[in-house]
Amino acid sequence: PYSPDFNPIEMAFSKLKAHLRKAAERTIHGLWDAIGRIVNLYSPQECSNYFSAAGYDAD
């Protein structure tokens, strides 16, 4: 069975989707531009935290 709680990408996608809803782009080009801006909002520490929250050890 699939468990999103153990998949770090689900937390990252959740943030991405929230920002995309806020951006409210209505064209493919606008959507890709928004994604390009949004991915820059993810810090390395935040990404590491997604893995930690999913139960993965950094070591």
Beta strands, then each sheet from edge to edge (+ up, - down):
end
